């Protein structure tokens, strides 16, 4: 998978149907791997471990099997099941052929271990050759299984499928990238049916870009899992507001619900040519927007491609580790809980609130979608509330409970989680 779509399309991608290939923009200089500037103020109170201990312990008691084994399928509500157990797939694309040829086998393996070390459980990985790479890719799968990792194999040839379909680390087969731009719905379905005939026990996966103007509904129901690409952080003069992530992921979730498909957010962890990597705050916002919209999995693009390498760029590593750990804790609630979008009032109208109910407990996520302005919000919680407890130590907590309503001030791009009782 290689994202060479033109930057000029970035803004209109989410404002109109920008599915056809566009002319390339002039080449821009590639910046050094330096830390991206922080976005917006970072002031505000943060939660302590003492404050969050009880709520976190309650989530830990719900924890899912971290390394389920068995056939992969999709529950009617869009949840991934592995061996009948729910799983929230979260990890990275890895364009393995982009590494230097002399070391690419070793780098693919080393990067898989690095992704596992960050706390993730899934990768979408390319094969170098559908036959010559069989032995080495098998060794990658063996190592992945030892780390509790699952792999989407970016190949759907007969030889690859028949070789790896019984491997416990195989999650599925990527049968098309950018499907809405490169193939027809009928061709996607043909690949899906052919793959499922060879391997009915793992997923087929495709990815595309949903816009405000077009959800490409004709592609849903023709693969088991669909990824939606949202990459708004571009060079100066290009790109979109980060606030596009929430609505386009809402459309992914809605289309997936109608088709019984697993909705996976493809989120930006790379820099466009001439651009920069997302900041930790931007990465956190994009991730939490996708979760709030209701996705059932996340694959960041990318850990490696021909211009990006997170093995050498370390500016996102701490935030990625936090997001992996927090999502792992939340997974039972995200997959098995009841999600409800709440109405809120505020001075900007650029905030979102979502409530999950699971196991007699309620969990509230509040997001600021503004990149520049502080905003005040007020949220009425259905059924009332008497306590508001922050979930994650070290994260912002600026809201309080007054007369049964949650209210306070949000700094730009903040994402706050609470248990409400």
C-alpha positions in Angstrom: 0.0 0.0 0.0 1.5 3.3 -1.0 -0.2 6.7 -0.5 0.8 8.8 -3.5 -2.6 10.4 -4.0 -2.1 14.1 -4.8 -2.1 16.7 -2.0 -4.3 19.0 -4.1 -7.1 16.5 -3.6 -6.8 16.5 0.2 -9.3 19.3 0.9 -11.9 18.3 -1.7 -11.5 14.6 -0.8 -13.8 15.1 2.1 -15.9 17.9 0.5 -16.7 16.2 -2.8 -16.3 12.9 -4.5 -12.6 12.9 -5.2 -12.2 9.2 -6.2 -10.6 9.5 -9.6 -6.8 9.9 -9.9 -5.7 13.5 -10.1 -2.6 15.2 -11.6 0.5 15.1 -9.4 1.5 18.2 -7.5 5.0 19.5 -8.0 7.7 17.7 -5.9 8.2 19.3 -2.6 11.3 19.0 -0.4 11.3 16.3 2.2 11.8 17.6 5.7 14.1 16.0 8.3 12.7 13.6 10.9 12.3 16.3 13.5 9.5 16.6 16.0 6.4 18.3 14.6 5.3 21.5 16.4 2.6 21.1 19.1 -0.9 22.3 18.1 -2.7 24.5 20.4 -2.2 25.1 24.1 -1.5 22.2 26.4 -2.4 23.8 29.7 -4.9 22.3 32.0 -5.2 19.8 34.8 -4.4 16.2 34.3 -5.8 13.1 36.1 -3.6 11.3 38.7 -3.2 7.6 39.1 -4.9 7.8 42.4 -8.0 9.4 40.8 -8.2 6.9 38.0 -7.2 3.7 39.9 -10.7 2.3 40.7 -12.2 3.1 37.3 -9.2 1.6 35.5 -9.3 -1.5 37.7 -13.0 -2.0 36.7 -12.0 -1.9 33.0 -9.1 -4.3 33.6 -11.5 -6.8 35.1 -13.4 -6.9 31.8 -10.3 -7.5 29.7 -10.6 -9.5 26.5 -8.3 -12.4 25.5 -5.3 -10.5 24.2 -4.3 -13.2 21.7 -7.3 -15.2 20.6 -6.8 -18.1 18.2 -9.1 -19.6 15.7 -11.3 -18.7 12.7 -11.9 -15.0 12.0 -15.4 -13.8 11.3 -17.5 -10.6 11.7 -20.4 -10.4 14.2 -23.6 -8.9 12.8 -22.8 -5.6 14.7 -19.5 -5.3 12.8 -17.2 -6.7 15.6 -14.3 -8.9 14.7 -14.4 -12.4 16.2 -11.4 -14.6 16.4 -12.1 -18.1 17.7 -15.5 -16.7 18.7 -13.8 -14.0 21.0 -14.2 -10.3 20.2 -11.1 -8.5 19.2 -10.4 -4.8 18.4 -7.7 -4.9 15.7 -5.3 -2.0 16.1 -1.9 -1.5 14.5 -0.2 -0.4 11.3 0.3 -0.9 7.6 3.8 -1.9 6.6 4.9 -1.4 3.0 7.6 -3.9 3.4 9.1 -3.7 -0.1 10.0 0.0 0.6 13.0 -1.0 2.7 16.4 -1.4 1.2 16.4 -4.7 -0.6 19.5 -6.1 1.2 17.8 -5.7 4.7 14.1 -5.7 3.9 13.4 -9.2 5.3 15.1 -8.4 8.6 13.5 -5.0 8.8 10.0 -6.4 8.2 10.6 -8.8 11.1 12.2 -6.2 13.3 9.4 -3.7 12.7 6.7 -6.3 13.6 8.4 -6.7 16.9 8.6 -3.0 17.4 4.8 -2.6 16.7 4.2 -5.4 19.2 6.4 -3.7 21.7 4.2 -0.5 21.4 1.2 -2.6 22.5 -0.5 -3.2 19.2 -2.0 -6.4 17.9 -2.4 -6.2 14.1 -0.4 -5.3 11.0 -1.3 -5.2 7.3 2.0 -6.5 5.7 3.1 -6.8 2.1 4.8 -9.9 0.6 7.9 -9.4 -1.6 6.9 -12.1 -4.0 3.9 -14.5 -3.9 6.1 -17.5 -4.2 9.7 -16.6 -3.5 8.8 -15.0 -0.2 6.8 -17.9 1.2 9.4 -19.2 3.6 10.4 -15.9 5.0 6.8 -14.7 5.3 6.0 -17.9 7.2 8.8 -17.1 9.6 7.2 -13.6 10.0 3.9 -15.2 10.8 5.6 -17.6 13.3 7.2 -14.6 15.1 3.9 -12.7 15.0 2.1 -15.6 16.6 4.7 -15.6 19.4 3.9 -12.0 20.1 0.1 -12.3 20.0 0.0 -10.4 16.7 -2.4 -11.0 13.8 -1.5 -10.1 10.2 -3.5 -9.1 7.2 -1.6 -10.5 4.2 -1.4 -8.0 1.3 -1.8 -10.7 -1.3 -4.7 -12.9 -2.3 -3.1 -15.4 -4.7 -3.9 -19.1 -4.6 -0.4 -20.1 -3.4 -0.2 -17.6 -0.6 -3.7 -18.4 0.6 -3.2 -22.2 0.5 0.1 -21.8 2.3 -0.9 -19.5 5.2 -4.6 -20.1 5.6 -4.0 -22.5 8.5 -1.5 -20.3 10.3 -2.8 -19.0 13.7 -1.4 -15.5 13.1 -3.3 -15.1 9.8 -6.2 -12.6 10.2 -7.1 -12.2 6.5 -6.3 -11.1 3.0 -6.1 -7.6 1.6 -7.9 -8.0 -1.7 -7.8 -4.4 -2.9 -6.5 -1.0 -1.9 -8.1 2.3 -3.0 -10.9 0.1 -4.3 -13.3 3.0 -5.1 -10.7 4.5 -7.4 -9.1 1.4 -8.9 -11.6 -1.4 -9.3 -15.3 -1.9 -9.7 -17.6 -3.2 -7.0 -18.1 -6.3 -9.1 -14.4 -6.9 -9.3 -14.1 -6.5 -5.5 -16.9 -9.1 -5.0 -15.2 -11.5 -7.5 -12.0 -11.3 -5.5 -13.9 -11.7 -2.2 -15.7 -14.8 -3.4 -12.6 -16.4 -4.9 -10.6 -15.8 -1.7 -13.4 -17.1 0.5 -13.7 -20.2 -1.6 -10.0 -21.0 -0.8 -10.2 -19.8 2.8 -13.6 -19.4 4.4 -12.1 -19.0 7.9 -10.4 -15.7 7.5 -11.4 -12.2 6.5 -11.2 -10.3 3.2 -10.2 -6.7 3.6 -10.2 -3.6 1.4 -9.6 0.1 1.9 -10.9 3.3 0.3 -11.6 7.0 1.0 -15.1 8.0 1.9 -16.0 11.6 1.3 -18.7 13.9 2.5 -20.3 13.6 -0.9 -20.0 9.9 -1.5 -19.9 6.9 1.0 -19.3 4.5 -1.9 -22.0 2.2 -0.5 -21.8 0.0 -3.6 -18.5 -1.4 -2.3 -19.9 -2.5 1.1 -21.0 -6.1 1.6 -18.4 -7.2 -1.0 -15.6 -7.7 1.6 -15.6 -8.7 5.2 -13.8 -5.6 6.4 -13.5 -2.1 5.0 -10.9 0.5 5.9 -11.6 4.2 5.5 -8.6 6.5 4.8 -8.5 9.9 6.5 -5.2 11.7 6.2 -5.8 15.4 6.8 -2.4 16.6 8.0 -0.8 18.0 4.9 1.9 20.6 4.0 1.1 24.3 4.3 -1.6 25.2 1.9 -3.0 21.6 1.6 -4.8 19.3 3.9 -8.0 19.5 5.8 -9.2 20.3 9.3 -8.7 17.4 11.7 -12.4 17.6 12.3 -13.1 15.7 9.1 -12.2 12.5 10.7 -15.3 12.2 12.9 -18.0 12.6 10.1 -16.3 10.4 7.5 -15.8 7.7 10.1 -19.5 8.0 11.0 -20.3 7.3 7.4 -18.0 4.3 7.4 -19.8 2.9 10.5 -23.2 3.6 9.1 -22.5 1.8 5.8 -20.8 -1.1 7.6 -23.8 -1.5 9.9 -26.1 -1.9 6.9 -23.8 -4.5 5.3 -22.6 -6.4 8.3 -19.0 -5.3 7.7 -16.1 -4.7 10.1 -15.4 -0.9 10.0 -11.6 -0.1 10.3 -10.3 3.5 10.5 -7.1 4.1 8.4 -5.6 7.0 10.3 -2.5 9.2 9.5 0.8 8.4 11.1 2.9 9.6 8.1 3.9 12.8 6.4 2.8 13.8 3.0 5.7 14.9 0.6 6.8 18.3 1.8 4.7 18.0 4.9 5.2 16.9 8.5 4.2 14.0 10.7 1.1 14.6 12.9 1.8 15.9 16.4 0.9 13.6 19.3 -2.1 15.8 20.0 -3.3 15.5 16.4 -2.8 11.7 16.5 -4.7 11.5 19.8 -7.5 13.5 18.3 -7.8 11.5 15.1 -7.8 8.2 17.1 -10.4 9.4 19.5 -12.6 10.8 16.8 -12.6 7.5 15.0 -13.4 5.7 18.3 -16.2 8.1 19.1 -17.7 7.6 15.6 -17.9 3.9 16.4 -15.2 2.1 14.4 -14.3 -1.4 15.4 -10.6 -1.3 14.5 -7.8 1.0 13.6 -4.9 0.6 11.2 -2.5 3.6 11.0 -0.9 4.4 7.7 2.0 3.7 8.0 4.9 2.3 9.9 7.0 2.1 6.7 6.6 3.2 3.1 9.1 4.7 0.6 9.2 8.1 2.4 8.2 7.3 6.0 9.8 5.1 8.7 8.6 5.2 12.3 11.6 3.1 13.2 13.7 6.3 12.7 11.1 8.9 13.5 10.4 8.7 17.2 8.1 11.7 17.8 4.9 9.7 18.0 6.2 6.7 19.9 5.1 7.8 23.4 1.6 8.8 22.2 1.2 5.6 20.2 2.1 3.5 23.3 -0.5 5.4 25.3 -3.2 5.0 22.7 -2.6 1.3 22.3 -2.8 0.8 26.1 -5.9 2.9 26.5 -7.8 1.3 23.6 -6.9 -2.2 24.9 -8.6 -1.2 28.2 -11.6 0.2 26.5 -12.0 -2.6 24.0 -14.6 -4.6 25.9 -16.7 -1.5 26.2 -16.2 -0.4 22.6 -17.1 -3.9 21.2 -19.7 -5.1 23.6 -21.2 -2.0 25.1 -24.1 0.2 23.9 -22.9 3.4 22.2 -25.0 6.6 22.3 -24.2 10.0 20.8 -25.2 12.7 23.3 -26.4 16.2 22.6 -24.3 19.0 24.1 -24.3 22.8 24.1 -21.3 25.0 23.9 -20.0 28.3 22.6 -18.4 26.9 19.4 -20.3 23.9 18.5 -17.1 22.0 17.7 -17.3 19.3 20.4 -18.7 15.8 20.5 -19.9 13.6 23.4 -20.4 9.8 23.3 -21.6 7.5 26.1 -21.0 3.7 26.3 -23.0 1.5 28.7 -21.6 -1.9 29.5 -21.8 -4.3 32.5 -23.8 -1.8 34.5 -21.2 0.9 34.1 -21.1 4.0 31.9 -18.2 5.7 30.1 -18.2 9.1 28.6 -15.9 10.4 25.9 -15.8 14.2 25.2 -13.9 15.6 22.2 -12.9 19.1 21.1 -12.7 19.2 17.4 -11.3 22.8 17.3 -7.6 23.1 16.6 -7.2 26.6 17.8 -9.9 27.7 20.3 -10.8 26.8 23.8 -14.6 26.1 24.1 -17.1 25.6 26.9 -19.5 22.6 26.9 -22.4 21.3 28.8 -23.7 17.7 28.5 -26.8 16.3 30.1 -26.2 12.6 30.8 -29.3 10.3 30.3 -30.5 8.8 33.5 -28.6 11.4 35.6 -25.2 11.2 37.3 -23.8 11.6 40.7 -20.0 11.1 40.2 -17.6 11.8 37.3 -14.3 9.9 37.5 -11.4 10.4 35.0 -10.3 7.2 33.3 -6.7 7.7 32.3 -3.9 9.0 34.4 -1.8 11.8 32.7 -4.7 12.8 30.4 -6.6 16.1 30.6 -9.5 16.4 33.0 -11.3 19.8 32.8 -14.9 18.8 33.2 -17.0 18.5 36.4 -20.4 17.4 37.4 -22.9 20.1 38.5 -26.6 19.6 39.0 -26.5 16.3 37.1 -24.8 17.9 34.0 -21.2 17.6 32.9 -19.7 20.9 32.0 -16.4 22.8 31.7 -13.9 24.1 29.3 -12.0 22.1 26.6 -8.6 23.0 25.2 -8.1 22.5 21.5 -8.1 18.9 20.3 -8.5 17.5 23.8 -10.0 14.0 24.2 -11.3 13.3 27.7 -12.7 10.0 29.2 -14.7 9.6 32.3 -16.7 6.9 34.2 -20.1 8.3 35.0 -22.1 6.9 37.9 
